[in-house]
């Protein structure tokens, strides 16, 4: 039988409950305490509001088991029974309130059947009344219970029921807040596509691995993995397809690792591995070789078959670096060395590499500055008919007017640009300048030949023809005055989508030349499919024509094959009278090289065009 309280006592209780609620709301939102510490504090304050009570919080850890989340006053034997206990309708109010999703108010645990399987435990620890309120998450989802147990039988009064309800609500709020905090932490430290830990997580794990290595006296390795041809895959098939390639690649990587090896996503197509418990560098090399072997077979995505290849760089702690930052930098340097050596390989860090990478990074910065300061300009080298002085085309070649080094040739800066996004900016600059200058020459009345320009890997993508046509319309440059040179390797990497874009260009009147022919891997059947007009014999076959019979055979074969396919033949790198005469005698159509004309700036080309008009 409950006794009614005077109004002032009821108001005092309500004030106490309100203070409890407000204080805990502030603590939960401010964070800073562990879940166990917070819940134990809540239990103790509930015990102060309900004298002689023992408060506890039970949590549902899976569909049929409990854990004791907090019970500061609960006897240890009692806690041991309920921690990891299976749910049962006769195991007390803790469990019943969870099973039924509503308050379970037991007046006397010694007589109530809902305590029958734990009655001896209740009697041994003098528990009579047992009142539990379910902890509700997201509406109807029960996650646990808040319980008050007393040494005397009875049912809760209105205030005691309010304490139960408020404490259960605060418990739910705490769990929701901590779940949200964990989710936000996970999002901040993990990659959304793969679910892998990201760079922020890596930094912490590297510091941990360093401490563990120092303590155990065992080295560990940081492995930097980069997908060699991921950009080509993205450009050819789209980013959604590229994401699926990454996920399939990740599956193969994981299958090649040992238990305990940690993998992180570092960037678009880069992964990092922390490999601990190593005996020596040979163990790392074995893992790296296993990774490379895992990608010997192509990836199958939908109906597409994609070949994935990796370059792998390795740095070792402590021999290559004594801190996380240098360890990561050295693994990156080693990875670039693996790429420079032909890709699809593993390379261990060497100190000499650092200087070369530093020079490359300095060059990148200078190229960016050069673009901002308009230090780049076009030179043009004529192609002549092999048997006359008539110009067939002018090939645009980029030159860099460096403020300190003077005129820098492409061989110095293009390879650096190709390893970064700078090649896209430089290629765009060349195309714009070519069309702008060509339009000026036409407006001046010059009868100009075709203007040839190399297309980079960054440019031969889907819809590149549409972008080119927009540029031609913007500048007013006729399509039939443009000649685009592509390499065998570029076309092969782009596959059918690249061939389709080239066909669109040809349909618009643009002439197409296959540059550096003989150095790639295209077969005769593939060559027939390419919508090209010209073959350009690579200079490596021309330079030794006087001394090398094999080169003479190769050049004759290329010319004969090209003629049989109805293609025009250009020889580049012609520097001697013998080379020119040999090419002319064997049916080569056009000559390009220092013997006829060196690359020249715009002003010199204009004089040449003006003379031809006179």
C-alpha positions in Angstrom: 0.0 0.0 0.0 1.5 3.3 -1.1 1.4 6.3 1.2 0.5 9.7 -0.3 3.1 12.4 0.2 2.5 16.0 1.1 2.7 18.4 -1.8 6.0 19.9 -0.7 7.6 16.4 -0.5 6.3 15.5 -3.9 7.6 18.8 -5.4 11.0 18.1 -3.8 11.1 14.7 -5.4 10.2 16.0 -8.8 12.9 18.7 -8.4 15.4 16.0 -7.5 14.4 13.9 -10.6 14.5 17.0 -12.8 18.0 17.8 -11.6 19.1 14.3 -12.2 17.8 14.3 -15.7 19.3 17.7 -16.6 22.7 16.9 -15.1 22.9 13.6 -17.0 21.7 15.1 -20.3 24.6 17.6 -20.0 27.1 14.9 -19.1 26.0 12.6 -22.0 26.2 15.4 -24.6 29.5 16.7 -23.4 31.1 13.2 -23.4 34.4 12.5 -21.8 33.4 9.5 -19.7 33.3 5.9 -20.6 30.1 4.0 -21.0 30.7 1.9 -17.9 31.7 4.9 -15.8 28.6 6.9 -16.9 26.2 4.0 -16.2 27.7 3.2 -12.8 27.4 6.9 -11.9 23.7 6.8 -13.0 23.1 3.7 -10.9 24.6 5.3 -7.8 22.4 8.4 -8.2 19.3 6.3 -8.6 20.3 4.4 -5.4 20.4 7.7 -3.6 16.9 8.6 -4.8 15.5 5.2 -3.8 17.1 4.3 -0.4 18.2 0.7 0.1 17.9 0.0 -3.6 20.5 -1.8 -5.7 20.5 -0.5 -9.3 21.8 -2.2 -12.3 21.8 -2.0 -16.1 21.6 -5.1 -18.3 22.4 -4.9 -22.0 21.2 -7.2 -24.8 24.5 -8.3 -26.5 22.8 -10.5 -29.2 19.4 -12.0 -29.7 19.4 -14.3 -26.7 22.2 -13.1 -24.3 22.7 -10.5 -21.6 25.7 -8.7 -20.2 25.9 -6.6 -17.0 26.6 -3.1 -18.3 26.7 -1.5 -14.8 26.0 -2.7 -11.3 28.2 -0.9 -8.8 26.3 -2.3 -5.7 25.6 -5.8 -7.0 27.4 -8.7 -5.2 30.0 -10.3 -7.4 28.4 -13.8 -7.4 25.2 -12.2 -8.6 27.0 -10.4 -11.4 28.8 -13.6 -12.5 25.4 -15.4 -12.9 23.9 -12.7 -15.1 26.9 -11.7 -17.2 26.5 -13.5 -20.5 23.3 -15.2 -19.3 20.8 -16.7 -21.7 17.4 -15.0 -21.8 14.7 -16.8 -19.9 11.2 -15.8 -18.7 12.0 -17.2 -15.2 15.3 -15.4 -14.7 14.0 -12.2 -13.0 12.6 -8.9 -13.9 15.8 -7.9 -15.8 15.0 -10.4 -18.5 11.2 -10.3 -18.5 11.1 -6.6 -19.2 13.4 -7.2 -22.2 11.4 -10.1 -23.5 8.1 -8.3 -23.1 9.2 -4.8 -24.0 7.4 -3.3 -21.0 8.0 -2.6 -17.3 8.2 -5.7 -15.1 7.4 -4.8 -11.5 7.9 -7.9 -9.2 6.6 -7.4 -5.6 8.4 -10.4 -4.1 11.1 -12.3 -6.0 11.0 -15.2 -3.5 7.4 -16.0 -4.5 7.0 -14.8 -8.1 7.4 -17.5 -10.9 9.3 -14.9 -13.0 12.2 -15.4 -10.6 11.8 -19.2 -10.2 15.1 -20.2 -12.0 17.1 -17.6 -9.9 15.1 -17.8 -6.6 18.0 -19.3 -4.6 20.2 -16.5 -5.8 17.6 -13.8 -4.7 17.3 -15.5 -1.3 21.0 -15.7 -0.8 21.5 -12.0 -1.5 18.3 -10.8 0.3 16.6 -9.5 -2.9 12.8 -9.3 -2.6 11.3 -6.5 -4.7 12.6 -6.3 -8.3 11.5 -3.5 -10.7 12.7 -3.3 -14.2 12.1 -0.9 -17.1 13.2 -1.8 -20.7 15.7 0.5 -22.4 14.1 1.3 -25.7 16.2 2.3 -28.8 14.7 3.6 -32.0 11.1 3.3 -31.0 10.3 -0.3 -30.2 13.8 -1.8 -30.3 14.7 -3.1 -26.8 18.4 -2.9 -26.0 18.4 -3.7 -22.3 16.8 -2.9 -19.0 17.3 -0.6 -15.9 16.5 -2.3 -12.6 16.0 -1.4 -9.0 16.2 -4.3 -6.4 15.3 -3.9 -2.8 15.7 -6.1 0.3 11.9 -5.9 1.2 8.9 -6.8 -0.9 6.7 -4.1 -2.4 5.7 -2.3 -5.6 7.1 1.1 -6.6 5.3 4.3 -5.9 4.8 7.0 -8.5 8.2 8.6 -7.8 10.1 5.3 -7.9 8.4 4.4 -11.2 9.5 7.9 -12.5 13.1 7.2 -11.4 13.0 3.9 -13.3 11.6 5.5 -16.4 14.0 8.5 -16.4 17.0 6.3 -15.8 16.0 3.9 -18.6 15.5 6.9 -20.9 18.9 8.3 -19.9 20.5 4.9 -20.5 19.0 4.8 -24.0 20.1 8.3 -24.7 23.7 7.5 -23.6 23.8 4.4 -25.8 22.4 6.3 -28.8 24.9 9.1 -28.3 27.8 6.7 -28.0 26.6 4.8 -31.1 26.5 8.0 -33.0 29.9 9.0 -31.8 31.3 5.6 -32.8 29.6 6.0 -36.2 31.1 9.4 -36.7 34.5 8.2 -35.6 34.2 5.3 -38.0 33.2 7.6 -40.9 36.1 9.9 -40.1 38.7 7.1 -40.0 37.4 4.7 -42.7 37.0 4.9 -46.4 33.3 4.8 -47.5 33.8 2.7 -50.6 35.9 -0.1 -49.2 35.3 0.2 -45.4 39.0 0.2 -44.9 40.8 2.4 -42.3 42.0 5.6 -43.9 45.1 7.7 -43.6 44.1 9.2 -40.2 43.8 5.7 -38.7 47.1 4.7 -40.4 49.0 7.4 -38.5 47.8 6.1 -35.2 48.5 2.5 -36.1 52.0 3.3 -37.4 52.8 4.9 -34.0 51.5 1.8 -32.2 53.5 -0.5 -34.5 56.7 1.5 -33.8 56.2 1.2 -30.0 55.5 -2.6 -30.4 58.6 -3.1 -32.6 60.7 -1.2 -30.0 59.3 -3.3 -27.2 59.6 -6.7 -28.9 62.8 -6.0 -30.9 61.1 -7.2 -34.1 61.1 -5.1 -37.4 57.9 -4.4 -39.3 57.3 -3.3 -42.9 55.1 -0.6 -44.5 54.0 -1.7 -47.9 52.7 0.9 -50.4 50.6 -0.6 -53.2 49.5 1.3 -56.3 47.3 0.0 -59.1 49.3 0.8 -62.3 46.5 1.2 -64.8 43.6 2.4 -62.7 43.4 5.8 -64.4 43.1 4.1 -67.8 40.3 1.8 -66.4 38.4 4.8 -65.0 38.8 6.8 -68.3 37.7 3.9 -70.4 34.8 2.4 -68.4 33.8 5.1 -66.0 34.2 5.7 -62.2 31.4 3.3 -61.1 33.1 0.5 -63.0 36.5 1.6 -61.5 35.0 1.3 -58.0 34.0 -2.3 -58.7 37.5 -3.0 -59.9 38.9 -1.6 -56.7 36.6 -3.8 -54.6 37.5 -6.9 -56.5 41.2 -6.0 -56.3 40.8 -5.5 -52.5 39.3 -9.0 -52.2 42.3 -10.5 -53.9 44.7 -8.5 -51.8 43.0 -9.6 -48.5 43.2 -13.3 -49.7 47.0 -13.0 -50.0 47.7 -11.5 -46.6 48.4 -13.2 -43.3 46.1 -13.0 -40.3 46.8 -9.8 -38.4 48.2 -7.9 -41.4 46.5 -4.5 -41.5 45.4 -2.8 -44.8 44.4 0.8 -45.3 43.1 2.8 -48.3 45.5 5.7 -48.9 44.0 7.3 -52.0 42.0 6.5 -55.1 44.0 3.5 -56.2 46.5 3.2 -53.4 46.6 0.8 -50.5 49.0 0.6 -47.5 49.8 -2.5 -45.5 51.4 -2.7 -42.0 53.2 -6.1 -41.8 54.3 -7.0 -38.3 55.9 -10.1 -36.7 58.5 -10.4 -39.5 61.7 -12.4 -39.3 63.5 -10.5 -42.1 63.0 -8.6 -45.4 62.7 -11.9 -47.3 59.4 -12.5 -45.5 58.1 -9.1 -46.9 59.3 -9.9 -50.4 57.4 -13.3 -50.3 54.2 -11.5 -49.3 54.7 -8.9 -52.1 55.4 -11.5 -54.7 52.3 -13.4 -53.6 50.2 -10.2 -54.1 51.6 -9.7 -57.6 50.9 -13.3 -58.5 47.3 -13.0 -57.2 46.7 -10.6 -60.1 48.2 -12.7 -62.9 44.6 -13.7 -63.9 42.5 -10.8 -65.2 39.6 -9.4 -63.2 36.1 -10.2 -64.5 33.6 -7.4 -63.9 30.2 -8.0 -65.5 31.0 -8.9 -69.1 34.3 -7.0 -69.1 37.8 -8.5 -68.5 40.3 -6.1 -67.0 43.9 -6.7 -66.3 45.1 -5.2 -63.0 48.8 -4.7 -62.2 50.4 -3.4 -59.1 53.6 -1.5 -58.2 54.7 -2.2 -54.7 57.1 -0.1 -52.5 58.4 -1.3 -49.2 60.1 0.5 -46.3 61.3 -1.3 -43.1 61.3 -0.1 -39.5 63.8 0.7 -38.0 66.4 0.3 -40.8 64.8 2.7 -43.3 63.3 5.3 -40.9 62.8 5.9 -37.2 59.5 7.6 -37.4 56.1 7.2 -39.1 56.3 10.2 -41.5 59.7 9.1 -43.0 58.6 5.5 -43.1 55.6 6.5 -45.2 57.6 8.8 -47.4 60.2 6.1 -48.1 57.6 3.5 -49.0 56.1 6.0 -51.4 59.6 6.6 -53.0 60.2 2.8 -53.3 56.8 2.4 -55.0 57.6 5.1 -57.6 60.9 3.3 -58.3 58.9 0.1 -58.9 56.9 2.0 -61.5 59.9 3.5 -63.1 61.4 0.1 -63.4 58.6 -1.2 -65.6 55.7 -1.5 -63.1 54.1 -4.7 -61.8 57.0 -5.2 -59.5 58.2 -4.8 -55.9 61.0 -2.4 -54.8 62.6 -1.9 -51.4 63.6 1.6 -50.4 67.1 2.8 -51.2 68.4 6.1 -49.9 69.6 7.2 -53.4 65.9 7.1 -54.5 65.0 9.9 -52.1 67.2 12.4 -54.0 65.7 11.5 -57.4 62.2 11.7 -56.1 63.0 15.1 -54.5 64.2 16.4 -57.9 61.0 15.1 -59.6 58.8 16.9 -57.0 60.8 20.1 -57.5 60.3 19.7 -61.3 56.5 19.3 -60.7 56.4 22.5 -58.7 58.3 24.4 -61.4 56.0 23.1 -64.1 53.0 24.4 -62.1 54.7 27.8 -61.8 55.5 27.8 -65.4 51.9 27.2 -66.4 50.8 30.1 -64.1 53.4 32.4 -65.7 52.9 31.4 -69.4 56.4 30.1 -69.7 55.4 27.4 -72.3 55.2 27.9 -76.0 54.7 25.9 -79.2 57.5 25.1 -81.6 56.7 23.5 -85.0 58.6 20.9 -87.0 57.6 20.4 -90.6 56.9 17.1 -92.3 58.0 17.2 -96.0 57.1 15.1 -99.0 60.1 12.7 -99.3 60.8 13.8 -102.9 60.2 17.5 -102.7 60.3 20.6 -100.4 56.5 20.7 -100.1 55.3 20.7 -96.5 52.7 18.1 -95.7 52.1 19.1 -92.1 53.6 21.0 -89.1 53.9 19.0 -85.9 53.4 21.1 -82.7 56.0 20.5 -80.0 55.9 22.1 -76.6 58.9 24.0 -75.3 59.5 25.5 -71.8 61.2 28.9 -71.5 62.5 28.4 -68.0 63.6 31.6 -66.3 66.8 30.0 -65.1 67.6 27.0 -67.4 66.6 28.6 -70.6 64.8 26.5 -73.2 63.9 23.1 -71.7 63.0 20.3 -74.1 60.0 18.0 -73.6 62.2 15.0 -72.8 63.1 16.6 -69.4 59.6 17.7 -68.2 57.0 15.6 -70.0 57.9 12.3 -68.2 57.5 14.2 -64.9 54.2 15.6 -66.0 52.9 12.2 -67.1 53.2 10.9 -63.6 50.9 13.6 -62.3 47.8 15.6 -63.4 50.1 18.1 -65.0 50.0 16.2 -68.3 46.3 17.0 -68.7 47.0 20.7 -68.2 49.9 20.7 -70.6 48.0 18.8 -73.2 45.0 21.1 -73.0 47.4 24.1 -73.4 48.9 22.6 -76.5 45.5 21.9 -78.1 44.3 25.4 -77.4 47.4 27.1 -78.6 47.5 25.0 -81.8 43.9 26.0 -82.7 44.5 29.6 -81.8 47.7 30.0 -83.8 46.2 28.0 -86.7 43.3 30.4 -86.9 45.5 33.4 -86.9 47.5 32.0 -89.8 44.4 31.3 -91.8 43.1 34.8 -91.1 46.4 36.2 -92.4 45.8 34.3 -95.6 48.5 31.7 -95.2 48.0 28.4 -97.0 48.9 26.2 -94.1 49.4 22.5 -94.1 47.8 20.3 -91.5 48.8 21.1 -87.9 49.7 17.9 -86.1 49.5 17.4 -82.3 50.1 14.5 -80.0 47.2 13.2 -77.9 48.1 12.0 -74.4 46.7 9.2 -72.3 44.8 11.9 -70.3 43.0 13.1 -73.4 41.8 10.0 -75.2 38.7 9.4 -73.1 35.0 9.0 -73.7 33.5 12.1 -75.2 37.0 13.5 -75.9 35.8 14.1 -79.5 32.9 16.2 -78.3 35.3 18.4 -76.3 37.6 18.7 -79.3 34.8 19.7 -81.6 33.7 22.4 -79.0 37.3 23.7 -79.1 37.4 23.8 -82.9 34.1 25.7 -83.0 35.2 28.1 -80.3 38.4 29.0 -82.1 37.1 28.7 -85.6 39.7 26.2 -86.6 38.6 23.8 -89.4 38.7 20.1 -88.5 40.3 19.1 -91.8 43.4 21.2 -90.9 44.1 19.1 -87.8 46.1 16.0 -87.6 46.2 14.0 -84.3 49.0 11.6 -83.5 48.4 8.7 -81.1 50.6 5.9 -80.0 50.0 2.2 -80.3 50.2 1.8 -76.5 47.6 4.5 -75.9 45.1 3.0 -78.3 45.6 -0.5 -76.9 45.1 0.7 -73.4 41.9 2.5 -74.3 40.5 -0.5 -76.2 37.3 -0.3 -78.2 36.2 2.9 -76.5 39.4 4.6 -77.7 38.9 3.3 -81.3 35.3 4.7 -81.3 36.5 8.2 -80.3 39.1 8.1 -83.0 36.6 7.1 -85.6 34.4 10.0 -84.6 37.3 12.3 -85.1 38.0 10.8 -88.5 34.4 11.2 -89.5 34.7 15.0 -88.6 37.6 15.3 -91.1 40.5 15.1 -88.7 43.5 13.1 -90.0 44.9 10.5 -87.6 48.5 9.2 -87.4 49.9 6.3 -85.4 53.0 7.6 -83.8 56.1 5.7 -82.7 55.0 2.7 -84.8 57.0 -0.5 -84.1 57.5 0.1 -80.4 54.1 -1.0 -79.3 52.3 -4.3 -79.2 49.5 -4.0 -81.8 48.9 -6.9 -84.1 48.1 -6.6 -87.8 44.5 -7.5 -87.1 44.3 -4.7 -84.5 46.0 -2.3 -86.8 43.3 -2.8 -89.5 40.7 -1.8 -87.0 42.3 1.6 -86.2 40.8 4.5 -88.1 44.2 6.0 -89.0 45.6 7.6 -92.2 49.3 7.5 -91.4 52.0 5.4 -89.8 55.0 7.2 -88.3 58.1 5.0 -88.2 59.7 5.4 -84.8 63.1 7.2 -84.9 64.8 4.3 -83.1 64.5 2.3 -86.4 65.7 5.3 -88.5 68.8 6.4 -86.6 71.0 3.4 -87.3 69.9 2.7 -90.9 73.4 3.1 -92.2 74.9 0.6 -89.8 72.1 -1.8 -88.9 70.8 -4.3 -91.5 68.0 -5.4 -89.1 66.7 -1.8 -88.9 66.7 -1.6 -92.7 64.7 -4.8 -92.9 62.2 -3.5 -90.3 61.8 -0.2 -92.1 61.2 -1.9 -95.5 58.6 -4.2 -93.8 56.8 -1.3 -92.1 56.6 0.7 -95.4 55.4 -2.3 -97.4 52.8 -3.2 -94.7 51.5 0.4 -94.5 51.2 0.7 -98.3 49.3 -2.6 -98.4 46.9 -1.2 -95.8 46.4 2.0 -97.8 48.3 4.1 -95.3 50.7 7.0 -95.8 54.1 6.5 -94.2 56.1 9.1 -92.3 59.7 8.5 -91.0 60.7 10.7 -88.0 64.2 11.4 -86.7 65.7 11.7 -90.2 69.2 13.3 -89.8 71.3 12.3 -92.7 71.3 12.2 -96.5 71.7 8.4 -96.5 68.6 8.0 -94.3 66.5 10.2 -96.5 67.6 8.5 -99.7 67.0 5.0 -98.2 63.5 6.0 -97.2 62.7 7.6 -100.5 64.1 4.5 -102.4 61.8 2.2 -100.4 58.6 4.2 -100.9 58.3 6.3 -97.7 55.9 9.2 -98.3 57.1 11.9 -95.8 60.3 12.9 -94.0 60.5 14.6 -90.7 63.8 15.3 -88.8 66.7 17.6 -88.4 68.0 16.9 -91.9 65.1 18.8 -93.4 64.1 21.2 -90.6 64.6 21.6 -86.9 61.6 22.5 -84.6 61.2 26.3 -84.8 59.2 29.0 -83.0 56.0 30.5 -84.4 57.8 33.6 -85.8 60.2 31.5 -87.8 57.3 29.3 -89.1 55.5 32.4 -90.2 58.5 33.5 -92.3 58.5 30.0 -93.9 54.8 30.2 -94.7 55.2 33.8 -96.0 58.0 32.7 -98.4 55.9 29.8 -99.6 53.1 32.3 -100.4 55.4 34.6 -102.3 
